[in-house]
């Protein structure tokens, strides 16, 4: 199989008949900037990296842990004596005396007498949790294999640095504990820390996995509204359960191409779909047209008329085995074929992945394949691990894939049918008027009747986001079928409906199909694939369209708050958009220059001179921003170094677009309307050559 082209998945038509022009999409990842838009319509930006000061409420201050310097713990030591004996109680008394004297951070932990009785050790652990919460305990090996010792240390991180880390206890040494403990969380703080995450050239799951490992928490601790494109600079909201802002803020110095900030504590975590959409800033480089008027007319038309709301190529996978073909095999109940499509070698993958696939196909050695297969291939690994336990049970192996990922295959097939139906609607009836049989939401219906059917989950259900990374957010916003109707001649004559009201269904048991010829497209294409949309050939509900409710999607979409401008530039290595990371870096570099000036005199002035030189260079190339993109491997590179060392080239044009799209819309489909060319990665790579 070859890599997909747009026509393979039903993407044929355009809104306007205006000519296209040449432009390179994502020549640099800073050419594709994504800022989440929350449910209140606010664009999310990263503005501050500092952790806020946390106010200790009066009731928290009264806790023994907060005023440990001023009270006696004689009664607790006496009670502890009845549990462990005089020797260990004296050891604890001396330890507490050192802590309350103010030297807690510098003293070494104490280790109590060995014990082979696990229940007794549990009683000791619970004693400290209840009576001496400024101390924390864990278990270490005793003098022989059958005994263990309880180790006691001062909780230098405060009440909330207690819990279990991902490392084995005996390997933790004296490192601070991670802060999952529910009982010790301050009552006045919300249970979730909300922060803004800005990343470049990384997908959301990858970044949160990294941050989770650094904090010692599981991926399921994080919540976010939607995944963002990997090849971009994106900013979005994230929540994490019971973590202090100071811990995350401290990670900024260690993270490359990632920053976190704008911290606040909230009562509820963010869930998928909890967003309005995204604000995109897209820069097309190397723009060539016969006349500038062509570019201007196309940009104006996009803002005025919009684009066809196709599911983009990302929906169907980046490899040579499209996800909708796998979905079709699942809908037919061909379990072994589906497993083979997921596991078999395919074109275009990295050498190590292709080798692992080839190895399995030749040897069927599951253990050896798992050792060779990268961990981000979640579906493949889940299937192999299940087949190892249950050889030949292909259905069970498929259901071992995380649900949100395995449902992606079926949803991809629904999208495949939708795209073909949309193209048929446009080819047959045009883009100017509604016609009898077009589906619309009933007059007077409003957005509050939406209920979101979120396909993609967070946490442990992670997978290679490159297949879906351009989508504005989780899609399949569903309404009850009773809120949708097919237009009559009378409805059309009323003038109450425009093409922007037209809907097409994602097939399911609770949707209605258009009342015109477009309905037959769904059934014809499904029939070619051996699928009946009215009845299932098997009893596995999650792989049956008749067991899904279905949903509706607008056929035409206008970009919101649309802006555009033509730029000229001479250096392809200079960013043409100022990202949130650029702004943060600029603030930090100004502070460094100020410090350098006061400390080193003329050395600081050299930096300022270079800043002035870069500003002059900016004016020459007519840019509205002045910071360079920091590549992930050189994240610390300042704009000064980049611009002062850049090589001038011939003058080129760029088209910079800014617009907001609701959740589920693909920015690449808006770009396609402008360029009138394919949005495939392979095509745009050829433009860079």
N, C-alpha and C positions, 0 to 999 in steps of 0.2 A: 504494500500500500504506500501511496505517496502522502506527503503532508497535505492538509486540507487547503482548499481555496474557498473563497466566499460562495461561489456558485454551488459547491458541493453541499452546502447547508442552507440553500434557499435564498441567499442574499443576491438579488439581481438588480433591483430598481433604485432610482433616485427621486428625490422630491422635485428638483428643478432640472431643466434642460441646459443650464449654463455649462460652459466648458470647464474642465478641471485644469489643474496646473501641477507642476512638480513641487514636492515638498517632502522633507525627510522627517518622519515621526520618531521621536526618542533617539536622536543622534547622541545625546547625553541624557542621563537620567534626570538631570535638573531641568530638562525641557518638558518634563511631565510632572507637574506639581499638583498634589491633591490635598485639600483641606476639608475635613469632615464638616458637615452642617448639622447641628443638633436639632432636636424636635421643636425647639423654639425659633429656629431659623438663624441661629448664631453660627458664624464661621469660626471653627476651632483653630487657634494659633498657639504656638509655643512662645511665651513672652518672658518667663522667669524660671530660672533653674534652682532658686533657693527654696529650702524647706521653710514653711511658716513656723513661727514660734508657737509652741503648744502651751496653752494656759492650763495650769493645774487648778481644778475646781476645789472649793473648800472641803467637800466631802472626800475627795481624793487625798487631800493634804492630811486629813485626820487618820488615814490608814497607818498602821504600824510601820509599813515599808517606807513611808515618806518622812517620818520623823525618827528614824532608827538611831540617830545620833544622841537623842535626848531621853531615852527610856531604858529601863532595865529589862533583861530577858531571863531573869532568874527563874520565873515560874515555868517558862518554856523549857529551860535546861533541865529543871527538876522533872518535868513530865517526860522529857526525852530519856532521862536516866532510867526510868521504869521500863523503857523499851529496849535499851541497848547495854545498860550497865554503867558502872562508874567511870571506867576508862574512856569510853567513847564520849560520855557526857562531859567529862573534863576537857577532852579534845575539842568538842564543840564550843564549850564556854570560852576557851582561850581564842578560838577562831572568831567568835562573835565580838570579843573584846577588841581584837585587832581591827575588825570591820568598823565598829562604832567609834574607834579612835580616829577614823578618817583615812586609813591606809588600805581600804578594801581593794582598790584596783591593783595594788602592788603585791598583795599576799598570795601565796600559792594555795591551791585547793587542799583539803584534808581528805584522807581516805579512811573510812571506818573499818572495823574489824571484819575479816572474811565471814561470809555466811553462805551456806548451800541451800538455805530455805528461801525460795523465791517469794512465797507469801509474806514472810517476815520482812524481806527487802521492800516489798510493795507497801507494807505498813509504814516503813521508814520514809519512803518517797512521799506518801500522802501526808505524813506529819509535817514535812517541810512545806508542802503546798498549802496546808491549812494554817500552820502556826508561824512559819518563818519564810514569808514569801519573798524576802530580799535575798534569800539563798536558793540555789537551784541544785538539783542532784542528777546524777546519772550512774550507770553501773559499769564497772571495769573488772577485768580479770583479777582473780585472787591469786594466792600463792600456789594453788594447785588447780587442776582442770575442773574439779567438781565444785569449787567455791568461787563466789563473786564478792566484790566489795562495792559499797555505796560510796561514791565520791561526792563531796560537797564543795561548792564554790560560791563566791560572791557574784550576784547577778549584776555585772558592771553595766549592762545595757538597760537597766531599769526593769520595771515589772513586765515589760512586753518583749524582752529578749529571752523568752523561755519556750521550749518546745522541742521538736525533733527536727534534725536536719537530714538531708539526703545521704550524708555519710554515716558509716557505722559509728556507734558511740565511742568505741575504743580508739578510733582514728581521729576524733575531733580535737584531742589535746585540750588546750585552754581557750579555744576560739569561742566567741559569743554564740549563744544558742539562737536558733531562728524563732520567729515570733508568731507562731500559729496559736499559742495558748488562748483559749476562749475565756477562761475564768478570770484572767488578769487584765483584760482590756479595759481602759478607763471608760467609765460610764458616760462621760460627757462627750466622747468622740463618737462619730458615726462608725459603724462596723467596717465600712469600706473606704479605702483611700482612692480618690479619683485623681488621675493625673493626665497630662497631655503627653503623648508619645510622638516624637518626630524622628523619622528614620529615612535613610537614603539607600536605595539599591538593596533592600531587604524586605521580605514579606512579613506580615504581621505575626503569624504563628512562629516563625523562626526567631524573631526578636523577643517575643514573650517567653519562648522556651529558654533563651539565653538569660534573660532577666530572672526568670524563675529559678534557674540553676544557681545564679549568683546569690539570690536571696535564700535559697533552700526551700522553695515552696513548689507545689505541683502546678502544672499548667491550668488545671481547673479552678485555681484560685483567682484567675484573671477573667474579666468580662470585657467585651468590646462589642460595638454595634455592627461592624462589618470589616472584612478584610480589605486591605488596600493593595494597589498594584505594586509589585516588587520593583520593577524598573521605574522608579519615580522618587521624588522626595515628598513624603506624605506626613500629615499631622492628624491624629485622631485621639479621641477620649478612651481611656482605659480605667477600669477599677480593679483593685486587688484587695483581697479579704484580710483585714486586720494586720496591716503593715504601717509602720511609721514613715512619714515623709522623709525624715532625716536619713533613713536607710536607703531609700531609692535615690535621693539627691546625691548621696555619697558615691553612687555607681557612675555618675556622669564622667568622672575623671578616667574611668576604666573602659567605658563604652566607646567604640569606634563607629562613626556614622550613625549614632543613635544618641538622642538626648531625651530626658524626662524632666517635667517641671509643671508649673501651675497647679500645685497640689491643693487639695481640699478633702475634708472628710464628709462622707455622705452616708445616708442610712441604707440605701439600696445599691446593688451593683448594676452595671450596664449589661443589657442582654442584646443578642443579635436582633437587628431590625430596628433598634431604638435610635433612629436618626431620620432626618428629613432627606438627606442625600449628601452630595459632595460638591465642593467648589473646585473646579479644574482651572489650572493655568497651563496651557499647552503652547509650546513654541515649535513651529515648523521651520526647520532650517533649510538652507540651500534652495529657497523658493525661486522658481523660474517660470515666468509666463510671458507671452508675447507682449502684453500690455499690463501695466499696473491696474488699469481699469478692470481687467478680468478678475484679479484678486479681490479688489474692492467690491465688485458686484457679487461675487460668490460669498464673501464674508457677510455683506449686508443681507443677502438672501437667507443665509443660515440663521441669522438672528431674527429675521422677520417671519420666515416660513418653517424653520425647523428641519427635522430629518426623520427618516423612517426608523422606527424604534426597534430595529432588528436585535436579536441576540447575537453578539459579536463572536468572532472566531474563538475567543478565549473560552466560551461556553462549551466548546466541543473538544477541548484538549489541544495540547501543543504537539503531540506525537503523531505517528503515522496510523495509529489505531484510534479513531475518533470515539469519544465517550458515547455518542448517540448510537453507534453500532453495537457497543456493549449493552446499552440500554435495550435495544431491539431484541437481542438474544435473551435477556432477562424476561422481557414481556412475553416471549414465546416459550419460556420455560426450559431453555436449552442451557442447563447449568454447566455442563462440562465445557461446552463451547465458550461460554462466558469466561470461565476460569482460564481457558487457554488464551483467549484474546487479551486478558489482563497480564498473563505471565509470559507469553511468547516474545521472542525478539522482535524489535521494531526499528525502523530507520530513524536516524536523527538523534539518537540518545548518546550520552557520554559513553566512552569506551568501557569504563568499569561496570556500568549498568548493563550494557549489551553483552559483556562477557559473562555476567552472572546469569542473564536470561539464557544465553546459549548453553552454559554449563548445566542448568537445570533441564533444558530440553533434551540434552544428550544423555545425562546421567540419572535424572530424577533423584538426585541426592539432596534432600531437603536441608539437612544440617549444613552441608557445604555451601549450598546456595544462600542460606540465611547469613552465613559468615561473609559472603561476597556482596550481598545486596545492601545498598545504602539505607539508613534508617528512615529517610524521608519518604521512601516508597511504602507507605503504610498499608495500602490495599494488598500489594504483593506479599508483604511479610505476614499479614493477618491470614491470608489464604494458605500460605505454606505452613505456618504454625498449626493451623487447624488440620490440614491434610496429614501432618505428622502424627497427630493424635487419632484422626479418623480417616484413614486412607480410603479414597474413592468416594467420600461423601462430599460431592461438589456443592450441593445446596447449603450444607452447613458451613462449608468453607466460605461461601459468598456472604452468608449472614454474619460471619466473624469479622468482616470489614466493618469499621465504625459506621453507624447507621447514616450519618449525614453524608458520608462519602459514597456509600453504596447507592443511596437514593439519588445522588448526582447523576448516575448513569441514566436512570429512568427520566429524570427531569430534563436531561439533555435531549432525549428523544422527543419529549413534548415540545421542547424549544425548536427542534428540527422541523416538526410539523407546523408549528406556529410561523416560522420564517417563510416556509413555502406558501402558507395560506396568505400571509401578508403580501408576498410578491404577486400572487394570483389576484388578490383584491386590487392592487395598484395597476397591474397590467390590463385588467378587464374594465375597471371603472375609473382609473385616473386618480389624481391627487387634489382635485378642485372641489368636489361636491360629495355630500352623502347621497346614498342611493337606497331604495327600498331593500329591506333585509339586513342592512348594516346594524350591528349591535351597538347599543349605547346604554349608559346607566340611566335609570329612570329619572325624569325631571324632578328636581328638588332633592335628590340624593346628595349626600355630602361625604366628606372624607372620614367622618367619624364612624361610618359603617364599614370601614376597612377592618379586616382582621388579617394579621400577617401570618403567612405560612412560611416559616423560616426553614430554608433547606440546610444551611451550613451552620454547624455548631462550633464552639470553641473548646478549649481544654484539651482533653486527650484525643479528640476526634480530629487530629491535624493531618494534613496531607499536602501534596505539592500544589501550592497556590498558583503556580504559573498558569494553570488551566483557566483560572477564573479571576485573575488579579485585576482586570480592568473594569469589572462590574462596579457600579456605584454603590451597591449595597445588596443585602439579601432581597430576593425578588419573590415573585408569585404572591403579590398582594391580592387577597381573595375577598370577594363579596358573595353573599348568597345569590343564587341564580334568580331569585325573585326580584332583585334590584336591577336586573338587566332585561332589555326588551329589544326586539327587532323593529326597526323603523318602518312605518307605513307611509303611503303617499301623503296622507294627511299630516303626519309628523314633519315630513320634508317641506311641505307647503307652509307650515307654521314658521319656518325660519329659525327655530330654536336650537338647531343642531348644526355643527360644523364638522369638518373632517377631524378636528382635534378631539371630538367626542367618540370617535369610532373605536370599538374594541374588537379584539379577537380572543377566542378562548384558548387556554391551555387545557387540552382534553382531560376529562374526568367525569365522574358520575353525576355531578351536580351542576354542570354547565349546560348552556344551550348553545347551539351552533347558529351561525348566520342564516337568515332566511332567504339567501340567494345562492348562486352557484359556488361561492367560496366554500361553503360547508362540505361540498363533495371532495375538495382537495385533501382534507384530513383523511377521509376514508380511503381515497385512492392511493395515497402514499403509504398509509398504514397497510393496506392490502398487499402492496408490492413487497412489503417486508414481512408478510405472513402474520399480520397482527389485526385483530378485530377490536375496534374501539368500543363495541357494545357488549362483548362478553369475553371472559378470560379462558385460556386453554389450560390453566392450572389453578391450584388453590392457595398459592402463596400470595397473600394480599398485598404485601408491600411492593411486589413486582408486578402488580396488575393495575392498569389504568382505571378499570371499572371500580377499584377499591379506593381510588383517590377522589377527593372532592373536585379538583380542578380549580381554575381561576381565570381571570381576564387581564389583558394587557392592552394599553393604548397603542394604536398603530402609528400615530404621528406624535412627535414630541418637540416642543420648542425649548431651546436653552433659555434659562432664566438669567436675568441681569447680565446680558451678553455684552462683551466689550472686545474690541480688537484694535491692533495697531501694527503697522509695518515698521520694521527696524532694519538697520544696516549694521554689519559687523565685519571685522577683518580677521578675527582670531577664533577658530572653532573651539578653543579650549576655555574661552571665557563664557561664564553663565550669563544668559540674557534675562534671567528672572531671579529676583532676590527671594530666597526661601527663608523659612523660619530659622533654619540652622545658620544661614548667612547672617541674619540679623543678630542672633545670639553671639556668633563668632565676632561680629563687628564690635558689639558692646564690650566683649571680653578683650579684644585687641586694643580698643581705645583705653581701657583701664591699664593694660600692660604698658602701653606707650606712655601714659601719664606717670606710672611708677618708674619706668625706665628713664624718663626725662628728669625726674627729681633725683634719681639715684646716680645717673651717669652723664648728665649734662648733654654734650654734643651727640652722644650715641642715640639718645632719644630723638634729637632733631633730625637725624638721618632717617629714622622711621617716619617722622612726620613729612619730611621732604618726599619720601617715596609715596606716601598717601596722597600728597598733593599731585604728584606726577600721575598717579593712577586716576585721580579725578579728572585731570586734563585729558588723559587717554579716553576716559569714559565719554566726555563731551565730544571728542572727535568721532567716535563711532555711534553717537546718537542713542546711547542706551539710557533707559530709565532706572537701571540698577547698577551697582558698582562692585558687587562681590563675586568672587570666583567660586566655582563648585569645588567642594572638597571630596576627592575620590575616597572610597572607603579605606583603601590602604594608606592614604595620606591625609587622614581626616584633620590633622593639625595644620595643614598648609594654609597659610593666611592669604587673603586677597592681595596683600602687598607683594608677596613672593611670586604669586602667579602672574600678576599683571606686569610687574617690573621685568619679569623674565620671559614674557610671551613674545612670540615671533609674528610679525605682521604678515598678512597674506592679502589676497585680492578681496575687494569689497563684495560681500554677499548680502542677500536679503533674507529676512526672517519674518514670519507672520506669527504674532503673539495673540492668543485668544484666551479670554477669561469668561467662564460661564458656570452656572450651577445646574446640576441635573438631579432630579429626584432619585431615590433609591431604585435600583434595578435597571437603570439606563446605562448604556455603554458610551463612554466618551469617544471611543474609536469610531463609532458609527456616525457621530457628528463630524469627525474629521474626514471620514470617507465621503460624506456629502460635499465637502469642499473640494477635495482632490480628485474625485471621480476615479480613484485607483484603489487597488486592494490595500487592506490594512494588515495583511499578513506580515509576520516578522521577517520571513524569507524575502519578501519583495522589498521591504525597506532596508534590509541589509545590502541588497544590490545597489541601492542608491548611494550608499556610503563608499562604494568601491571606486 
